[in-house]
Amino acid sequence: MTFDIGMPMVPEVALFVLAVLVLLIGLVKQGDPGRVIGWVTLVGLLGTLGLTFVVREGASLFSGSLVNDSLAIFSKKLFVGSAALSVLGSLTLGQSAFNRRAAEYHFVLLTSVLGMLVLASARELILLFVSFELMSIPLYVLTGFVKRQDVASEAALKFFLVGTASSAVIIYGMSFVFGVTGTTELAAIPAALAAGDPLMMLGMTLLLAGLGFKIAAFPFHMWAPDAYEAASTPFVAWLAVAPKAAGFIAIIRLYVAGVGAATLVWMPVVAAVAGMTIVAGNLMAIPQHNIKRLLAYSGIAHIGYMLIGLAALTATGVATVLFYLVAYLFGNMGAFFVVEVVARSEQSDDIDAYRGLAQRSPLLALAMLVFLLSLGGIPFVAGFWAKLYVFLAAINQGMYGLVFLGAILTVVALYYY
């Protein structure tokens, strides 16, 4: 079944209506509307997810500035599906303050998801930047939403300052791209790159640095551990996956899709960032005593592995990154949900709280084991195949040193997992 109305924004419109509905329910319902609003949001997200399966591929709006291609549709399924899992996890949050402000929480969350959906289809620089901001600004709010002493506010402020700096770098880079090409259309980038204009290279380099902040790649990762530790765990489970996936989609649009031979210029840059990110993420995870900070550095390391696939700058490499994102989604979100259950039981996020978990709750311990095995890349869970395909894509491009480094650090990661 497909829509014949020629409109690629059906999921976006549905999500916008859902956000307004959630806000209205919060205004009219008395008491603590948290559970009702949570269920309404979950059902609405599942309905939106269904729309992403039936919307017509290839439809466009605004003279091609918004296009619903296969990459956009895949990304929207990932964004909406992960948001639904996060909302499902937040249904169990029992804080009275959260229940009273549930309408705000879910409205802001849906607004961020809406930005991701627009970003997935954006083929124009200004639309890309605006959608990035629509996605990012709600994340700063949600990081400090559950106030716990000064930790949440401090983490949200750090996240905001770093995010604002990255946005400034991105828009500055876009100004150089516009100055060289005379247009904001992404279709003009390949020809300008092929011409080798130094201002164009400067602009694209600044863009890559700004996007590095969004995906928490080294050395732009400093916001992630504090944000993960301070925010509510169901939100963090989603924060660790969806915004980073959005950053990768933007990188694919700008540096791989349709760029042709000019992509080879970025291969050593992306490979170097990938190597540094893998080393930094895995080594910084080892001394952590807080499980959420450990998973934050683990997530940074996984960004490095995904960058290995992206460094191949081939269709196969992009496909492996998308598969990695799906495998990482389930492994990472599952691990964070176990963290939430243990934290409520033990009143602690410290790793010491997991001692004796197999005796207290065998099923919970087994679930955590499976999720960590997947994150660690142990055969034959999903994470193993994701890492294997990423390494194969890099090997096909002759990046043996990078693959060897990744394999060694995978063994290191097994220690803290």
RODO-2510 file (C-alpha; in nm, 4 decimals, decimal comma):
residues 417
     n   res          X          Y          Z
     1     m     0,0000     0,0000     0,0000
     2     t     0,1289     0,3490    -0,0876
     3     f     0,0005     0,7035    -0,0574
     4     d    -0,0744     0,8612    -0,3929
     5     i    -0,0984     1,2178    -0,2686
     6     g     0,2648     1,2830    -0,3588
     7     m     0,3447     1,4145    -0,0126
     8     p     0,6599     1,2939     0,1637
     9     m     0,5678     1,4595     0,4943
    10     v     0,2816     1,2340     0,6051
    11     p     0,4748     1,1011     0,9109
    12     e     0,5868     1,4538     0,9979
    13     v     0,2301     1,5878     0,9872
    14     a     0,1082     1,2959     1,1989
    15     l     0,3825     1,3596     1,4551
    16     f     0,3035     1,7314     1,4686
    17     v    -0,0654     1,6571     1,5306
    18     l     0,0333     1,4098     1,8017
    19     a     0,2539     1,6692     1,9730
    20     v    -0,0277     1,9250     1,9765
    21     l    -0,2710     1,6615     2,1069
    22     v    -0,0341     1,5693     2,3909
    23     l     0,0018     1,9345     2,4870
    24     l    -0,3757     1,9867     2,4873
    25     i    -0,4329     1,6783     2,7043
    26     g    -0,1827     1,8129     2,9525
    27     l    -0,3695     2,1447     2,9653
    28     v    -0,7166     2,0006     3,0235
    29     k    -0,6496     1,6895     3,2340
    30     q    -0,6365     1,7469     3,6093
    31     g    -0,4051     1,5773     3,8604
    32     d    -0,1079     1,3702     3,7433
    33     p    -0,1729     1,2918     3,3752
    34     g     0,1606     1,1166     3,3249
    35     r     0,0408     0,7637     3,2529
    36     v    -0,2425     0,8743     3,0194
    37     i    -0,0173     1,1064     2,8207
    38     g     0,2516     0,8383     2,8032
    39     w     0,0117     0,5856     2,6533
    40     v    -0,1291     0,8414     2,4072
    41     t     0,2251     0,9275     2,2964
    42     l     0,3216     0,5615     2,2611
    43     v     0,0144     0,4740     2,0534
    44     g     0,0670     0,7841     1,8383
    45     l     0,4318     0,6968     1,7772
    46     l     0,3378     0,3423     1,6787
    47     g     0,0825     0,4845     1,4352
    48     t     0,3462     0,7193     1,2926
    49     l     0,5839     0,4253     1,2609
    50     g     0,3176     0,2454     1,0592
    51     l     0,2925     0,5456     0,8259
    52     t     0,6650     0,5255     0,7507
    53     f     0,6039     0,1792     0,6043
    54     v     0,3314     0,2914     0,3618
    55     v     0,4367     0,6409     0,2571
    56     r     0,5409     0,6658    -0,1075
    57     e     0,9141     0,6629    -0,1827
    58     g     1,0464     0,9294    -0,4176
    59     a     0,7928     1,2023    -0,3404
    60     s     0,9350     1,5513    -0,2914
    61     l     0,8374     1,9011    -0,1809
    62     f     0,9710     2,2563    -0,2158
    63     s     1,1463     2,2021    -0,5489
    64     g     1,3356     1,8989    -0,4262
    65     s     1,4463     2,0466    -0,0930
    66     l     1,2574     1,7703     0,0894
    67     v     1,2821     1,4224    -0,0636
    68     n     1,1529     1,0911     0,0655
    69     d     1,4139     0,8483    -0,0675
    70     s     1,4979     0,5053     0,0723
    71     l     1,7575     0,6453     0,3153
    72     a     1,5066     0,8957     0,4542
    73     i     1,2372     0,6317     0,5034
    74     f     1,4811     0,3941     0,6765
    75     s     1,5987     0,6760     0,9046
    76     k     1,2447     0,7753     0,9980
    77     k     1,1642     0,4183     1,0994
    78     l     1,4735     0,4177     1,3195
    79     f     1,3943     0,7543     1,4795
    80     v     1,0275     0,6857     1,5501
    81     g     1,0856     0,3252     1,6595
    82     s     1,3562     0,4233     1,9084
    83     a     1,1385     0,7070     2,0425
    84     a     0,8530     0,4607     2,0973
    85     l     1,0854     0,2337     2,2969
    86     s     1,1988     0,5305     2,5066
    87     v     0,8399     0,6346     2,5808
    88     l     0,7568     0,2759     2,6725
    89     g     1,0432     0,2818     2,9222
    90     s     0,9353     0,6189     3,0648
    91     l     0,5863     0,4845     3,1426
    92     t     0,7343     0,3278     3,4534
    93     l     0,8877     0,6510     3,5872
    94     g     0,7137     0,7072     3,9166
    95     q     0,8368     1,0522     4,0222
    96     s     0,5426     1,2789     4,1025
    97     a     0,7228     1,5753     3,9438
    98     f     0,7604     1,3839     3,6189
    99     n     0,3942     1,2816     3,6181
   100     r     0,2793     1,6409     3,6683
   101     r     0,4994     1,7621     3,3819
   102     a     0,4500     1,4620     3,1538
   103     a     0,2808     1,6727     2,8865
   104     e     0,5862     1,8983     2,8662
   105     y     0,8250     1,6029     2,8552
   106     h     0,6451     1,4172     2,5775
   107     f     0,5734     1,7338     2,3772
   108     v     0,9411     1,8303     2,3798
   109     l     1,0443     1,4735     2,2952
   110     l     0,8047     1,4635     1,9984
   111     t     0,9359     1,8000     1,8796
   112     s     1,2895     1,6596     1,8727
   113     v     1,1728     1,3531     1,6794
   114     l     0,9964     1,5832     1,4333
   115     g     1,3254     1,7615     1,3706
   116     m     1,4909     1,4265     1,2992
   117     l     1,2223     1,3316     1,0469
   118     v     1,2667     1,6583     0,8574
   119     l     1,6455     1,6219     0,8704
   120     a     1,6248     1,2743     0,7152
   121     s     1,4579     1,4161     0,4032
   122     a     1,6424     1,7500     0,3830
   123     r     1,8324     1,8178     0,0604
   124     e     1,9071     2,1831     0,1275
   125     l     2,1522     2,3413     0,3721
   126     i     1,9180     2,5834     0,5480
   127     l     1,6524     2,3158     0,5947
   128     l     1,9221     2,0802     0,7198
   129     f     2,0410     2,3334     0,9769
   130     v     1,6917     2,4284     1,0962
   131     s     1,5944     2,0626     1,1373
   132     f     1,9158     1,9997     1,3311
   133     e     1,8261     2,2808     1,5697
   134     l     1,4669     2,1584     1,5983
   135     m     1,6133     1,8240     1,7005
   136     s     1,8863     1,9588     1,9295
   137     i     1,7221     2,2312     2,1386
   138     p     1,4639     1,9939     2,2958
   139     l     1,7500     1,7609     2,3905
   140     y     1,9027     2,0300     2,6120
   141     v     1,5679     2,0717     2,7884
   142     l     1,5149     1,6984     2,8360
   143     t     1,8665     1,6479     2,9750
   144     g     1,7849     1,8754     3,2696
   145     f     1,4170     1,7825     3,2883
   146     v     1,4388     1,5608     3,5982
   147     k     1,6119     1,7959     3,8396
   148     r     1,8384     1,6130     4,0819
   149     q     2,0380     1,8569     4,2950
   150     d     2,2638     2,0502     4,0571
   151     v     2,3769     1,7565     3,8447
   152     a     2,1029     1,7708     3,5811
   153     s     2,1195     2,1485     3,5419
   154     e     2,4981     2,1426     3,5093
   155     a     2,4889     1,8633     3,2502
   156     a     2,2139     2,0368     3,0528
   157     l     2,4111     2,3619     3,0534
   158     k     2,7272     2,1878     2,9350
   159     f     2,5290     2,0084     2,6645
   160     f     2,3715     2,3391     2,5588
   161     l     2,7013     2,5279     2,5423
   162     v     2,8737     2,2550     2,3423
   163     g     2,5710     2,2159     2,1154
   164     t     2,5522     2,5898     2,0554
   165     a     2,9211     2,6008     1,9658
   166     s     2,8749     2,3127     1,7214
   167     s     2,5771     2,4879     1,5612
   168     a     2,7862     2,8017     1,5172
   169     v     3,0610     2,5974     1,3504
   170     i     2,8076     2,4297     1,1209
   171     i     2,6449     2,7538     1,0088
   172     y     2,9892     2,9118     0,9583
   173     g     3,0902     2,6207     0,7371
   174     m     2,7646     2,6519     0,5440
   175     s     2,8435     3,0163     0,4736
   176     f     3,1619     2,9138     0,2913
   177     v     2,9759     2,6455     0,0956
   178     f     2,7120     2,8984    -0,0065
   179     g     2,9794     3,1528    -0,0978
   180     v     3,1468     2,9078    -0,3369
   181     t     2,8395     2,7411    -0,4885
   182     g     2,5982     3,0355    -0,4850
   183     t     2,3185     2,8048    -0,3670
   184     t     2,2150     2,6105    -0,0597
   185     e     2,1137     2,2990    -0,2533
   186     l     2,3114     1,9868    -0,1609
   187     a     2,3182     1,8872    -0,5273
   188     a     2,5687     2,1684    -0,5938
   189     i     2,8282     2,0324    -0,3502
   190     p     2,9832     1,7520    -0,5656
   191     a     3,0828     1,9834    -0,8521
   192     a     3,2294     2,2405    -0,6146
   193     l     3,4295     1,9702    -0,4339
   194     a     3,5585     1,8331    -0,7623
   195     a     3,6833     2,1812    -0,8538
   196     g     3,9044     2,1799    -0,5433
   197     d     3,8223     2,5324    -0,4262
   198     p     4,0078     2,5878    -0,0923
   199     l     3,7154     2,7828     0,0558
   200     m     3,4866     2,4929    -0,0273
   201     m     3,7223     2,2534     0,1485
   202     l     3,7332     2,4852     0,4508
   203     g     3,3546     2,5032     0,4631
   204     m     3,3126     2,1252     0,4403
   205     t     3,5808     2,0750     0,7064
   206     l     3,3957     2,3076     0,9442
   207     l     3,0732     2,1225     0,8688
   208     l     3,2385     1,7915     0,9519
   209     a     3,3713     1,9314     1,2805
   210     g     3,0283     2,0621     1,3771
   211     l     2,8676     1,7289     1,2973
   212     g     3,1376     1,5611     1,5056
   213     f     2,9864     1,7369     1,8092
   214     k     2,6415     1,6026     1,7216
   215     i     2,7539     1,2403     1,7040
   216     a     2,9933     1,2720     2,0033
   217     a     3,3040     1,1754     1,8072
   218     f     3,6468     1,2465     1,9612
   219     p     3,7511     1,5187     2,0429
   220     f     3,3945     1,6556     2,0477
   221     h     3,2562     1,4039     2,2949
   222     m     3,2910     1,5919     2,6254
   223     w     2,9175     1,6515     2,6718
   224     a     2,8077     1,2879     2,6542
   225     p     2,9172     1,1343     2,9917
   226     d     2,7701     1,4156     3,2039
   227     a     2,4452     1,4229     3,0049
   228     y     2,4042     1,0454     3,0282
   229     e     2,4671     1,0419     3,4018
   230     a     2,2275     1,3255     3,4867
   231     a     1,9268     1,2641     3,2615
   232     s     1,6508     1,0089     3,3162
   233     t     1,7571     0,6666     3,1912
   234     p     1,4708     0,6024     2,9408
   235     f     1,5543     0,9354     2,7753
   236     v     1,9267     0,8582     2,7778
   237     a     1,8560     0,5240     2,6079
   238     w     1,7080     0,7219     2,3187
   239     l     1,9615     1,0070     2,3358
   240     a     2,2419     0,7542     2,2900
   241     v     2,1000     0,6329     1,9592
   242     a     1,8648     0,8622     1,7676
   243     p     2,0479     1,2007     1,7623
   244     k     2,3726     1,0261     1,6692
   245     a     2,1957     0,8391     1,3895
   246     a     2,0652     1,1758     1,2661
   247     g     2,4204     1,3075     1,2615
   248     f     2,5342     1,0113     1,0532
   249     i     2,2488     1,0658     0,8073
   250     a     2,3594     1,4270     0,7636
   251     i     2,7208     1,3172     0,7061
   252     i     2,6084     1,0628     0,4458
   253     r     2,4048     1,3311     0,2672
   254     l     2,6908     1,5800     0,2623
   255     y     2,9986     1,3656     0,2065
   256     v     2,8926     1,0417     0,0396
   257     a     2,5584     1,0489    -0,1448
   258     g     2,6098     1,1717    -0,5000
   259     v     2,9560     1,3153    -0,4316
   260     g     3,1424     1,0582    -0,6433
   261     a     3,5237     1,0537    -0,6607
   262     a     3,5482     1,3697    -0,4476
   263     t     3,4612     1,1593    -0,1412
   264     l     3,8137     1,0163    -0,1440
   265     v     3,9410     1,3482    -0,0065
   266     w     3,7645     1,2781     0,3216
   267     m     3,8746     0,9162     0,3626
   268     p     4,1925     0,9866     0,5682
   269     v     4,0128     1,2518     0,7780
   270     v     3,7205     1,0254     0,8706
   271     a     3,9577     0,7321     0,9274
   272     a     4,1715     0,9391     1,1665
   273     v     3,8665     1,0561     1,3619
   274     a     3,7394     0,6964     1,3746
   275     g     4,0678     0,5686     1,5175
   276     m     4,0914     0,8399     1,7837
   277     t     3,7271     0,7920     1,8812
   278     i     3,7652     0,4160     1,9257
   279     v     4,0780     0,4571     2,1393
   280     a     3,9368     0,7386     2,3531
   281     g     3,5969     0,5764     2,4095
   282     n     3,7281     0,2345     2,5077
   283     l     4,0156     0,3536     2,7270
   284     m     3,8057     0,6137     2,9097
   285     a     3,5380     0,3525     2,9827
   286     i     3,7773     0,1320     3,1810
   287     p     3,8125     0,3445     3,5007
   288     q     3,4410     0,4331     3,5268
   289     h     3,2431     0,3342     3,8375
   290     n     2,9069     0,4705     3,7238
   291     i     2,7330     0,2383     3,4787
   292     k     2,5721     0,5236     3,2818
   293     r     2,9078     0,6974     3,2329
   294     l     3,0588     0,3640     3,1300
   295     l     2,7873     0,3174     2,8677
   296     a     2,8445     0,6773     2,7553
   297     y     3,2112     0,6099     2,6787
   298     s     3,1110     0,2757     2,5290
   299     g     2,8757     0,4664     2,2986
   300     i     3,1583     0,6978     2,1959
   301     a     3,3643     0,3916     2,1021
   302     h     3,0747     0,2579     1,8946
   303     i     3,0601     0,5889     1,7085
   304     g     3,4229     0,5193     1,6148
   305     y     3,3324     0,1765     1,4776
   306     m     3,0545     0,3285     1,2698
   307     l     3,2987     0,5881     1,1399
   308     i     3,5190     0,3008     1,0176
   309     g     3,2364     0,1920     0,7879
   310     l     3,1786     0,5517     0,6838
   311     a     3,5514     0,5990     0,6126
   312     a     3,5192     0,3387     0,3371
   313     l     3,3024     0,5983     0,1549
   314     t     3,1272     0,3316    -0,0487
   315     a     2,7674     0,2170    -0,0818
   316     t     2,8641    -0,0990     0,1063
   317     g     3,0223     0,1039     0,3835
   318     v     2,7091     0,3172     0,4220
   319     a     2,4917     0,0037     0,4306
   320     t     2,7066    -0,1456     0,7068
   321     v     2,6767     0,1753     0,9108
   322     l     2,2972     0,1637     0,8829
   323     f     2,2958    -0,2005     0,9920
   324     y     2,5280    -0,1119     1,2802
   325     l     2,2859     0,1610     1,3909
   326     v     2,0004    -0,0902     1,4130
   327     a     2,2094    -0,3442     1,6055
   328     y     2,3376    -0,0709     1,8371
   329     l     1,9840     0,0556     1,8949
   330     f     1,8613    -0,2724     2,0427
   331     g     2,1784    -0,3559     2,2348
   332     n     2,2248    -0,0104     2,3832
   333     m     1,8612     0,0663     2,4653
   334     g     1,8198    -0,2792     2,6181
   335     a     2,1239    -0,2255     2,8410
   336     f     1,9937     0,1127     2,9579
   337     f     1,6533    -0,0332     3,0428
   338     v     1,8246    -0,2936     3,2615
   339     v     2,0208    -0,0091     3,4228
   340     e     1,6915     0,1655     3,5049
   341     v     1,5467    -0,1463     3,6701
   342     v     1,8606    -0,2098     3,8772
   343     a     1,8872     0,1571     3,9775
   344     r     1,5355     0,1539     4,1170
   345     s     1,5967    -0,1658     4,3055
   346     e     1,9372    -0,0725     4,4475
   347     q     1,8973     0,3080     4,4518
   348     s     2,2335     0,3390     4,2765
   349     d     2,3888     0,3630     3,9294
   350     d     2,7242     0,2353     4,0549
   351     i     2,8669    -0,0804     3,9023
   352     d     2,8881    -0,2298     4,2528
   353     a     2,5076    -0,2488     4,2510
   354     y     2,5326    -0,5336     3,9966
   355     r     2,7138    -0,7673     4,2325
   356     g     2,5003    -1,0759     4,2908
   357     l     2,2468    -0,9734     4,0249
   358     a     2,2438    -1,3288     3,8837
   359     q     2,1281    -1,4590     4,2228
   360     r     1,8750    -1,1819     4,2872
   361     s     1,7255    -1,1702     3,9371
   362     p     1,8567    -1,4339     3,6938
   363     l     1,6428    -1,3188     3,4010
   364     l     1,7538    -0,9583     3,4396
   365     a     2,1170    -1,0665     3,4612
   366     l     2,0740    -1,2839     3,1510
   367     a     1,9207    -0,9927     2,9585
   368     m     2,2099    -0,7643     3,0564
   369     l     2,4553    -1,0344     2,9526
   370     v     2,2994    -1,0646     2,6068
   371     f     2,2928    -0,6884     2,5553
   372     l     2,6568    -0,6499     2,6629
   373     l     2,7623    -0,9427     2,4444
   374     s     2,6012    -0,7653     2,1508
   375     l     2,7724    -0,4363     2,2349
   376     g     3,1008    -0,6212     2,2771
   377     g     3,0697    -0,7940     1,9399
   378     i     3,0777    -1,1549     2,0618
   379     p     2,9700    -1,4180     1,8071
   380     f     2,6966    -1,4627     1,7064
   381     v     2,4800    -1,1817     1,8320
   382     a     2,3802    -0,8779     1,6216
   383     g     2,6718    -0,6649     1,7399
   384     f     2,9197    -0,9215     1,6104
   385     w     2,7795    -0,9104     1,2571
   386     a     2,7657    -0,5302     1,2685
   387     k     3,1348    -0,5028     1,3576
   388     l     3,2295    -0,7744     1,1078
   389     y     3,0567    -0,6019     0,8162
   390     v     3,2063    -0,2644     0,9114
   391     f     3,5556    -0,4177     0,9207
   392     l     3,5013    -0,5938     0,5857
   393     a     3,3927    -0,2667     0,4226
   394     a     3,7120    -0,1001     0,5475
   395     i     3,9316    -0,3936     0,4410
   396     n     3,7925    -0,3695     0,0894
   397     q     3,9297    -0,0138     0,0798
   398     g     4,2709    -0,1208     0,2082
   399     m     4,2394     0,0298     0,5583
   400     y     4,4102    -0,2623     0,7305
   401     g     4,5700    -0,0558     1,0081
   402     l     4,2375     0,0966     1,1100
   403     v     4,0683    -0,2446     1,1136
   404     f     4,3535    -0,3902     1,3226
   405     l     4,3186    -0,1035     1,5725
   406     g     3,9442    -0,1591     1,5895
   407     a     3,9883    -0,5324     1,6490
   408     i     4,2411    -0,4756     1,9299
   409     l     4,0166    -0,2225     2,1029
   410     t     3,7211    -0,4603     2,0699
   411     v     3,9153    -0,7020     2,2910
   412     v     3,9845    -0,4180     2,5361
   413     a     3,6126    -0,3385     2,5446
   414     l     3,5348    -0,6922     2,6599
   415     y     3,7169    -0,6129     2,9862
   416     y     3,4795    -0,3411     3,1010
   417     y     3,1736    -0,5105     2,9542
***
